[in-house]
Amino acid sequence: MTELKLFFDGKCVVCFREVEHYVKLDSKKLIKPIDIASDNFKASDYGLEDSAVNLHMHAIDKDGTVHIGVDSFIAIWRRIPKYQFLIPLFENKLLRPAINLGYDIFAHHIRPILPKRKCNTDSCPL
């Protein structure tokens, strides 16, 4: 399995805790978290658009494949044995529309109103 750049909102409490959890479980150190809330972050440096990265979680693997939304979770879980049992469920063609809808509701309506972390620097490091 190859390295995965994982773009996340370090100021979002839920997003931060989830990525922190994955990084702790990543015994092979394949997940490289990148905080999009950092003043130094530029989506264009990675061939991405700011508006897209700020709406949906993105991940880029070593081959340059961009994983967006639910696909980014699947890319994470491929690197963490504890969560690999979820992959067939989330790749199921019958369930996937409902899973994508749930993720979109979270991204568009829930995440924007979640509490933000208070950070002392220009980013909220893990």
Secondary structure, DSSP 8 states (H G I E B T S, - for coil): ---EEEEE-TTBHHHHHHHHHHHHH-TT--EEEEETTSTT--GGGGT--HHHHHHS-EEEETT--EEETHHHHHHHHTT-GGGGGGHHHHH-TTTHHHHHHHHHHIIIIIGGGS-B---SSSS---
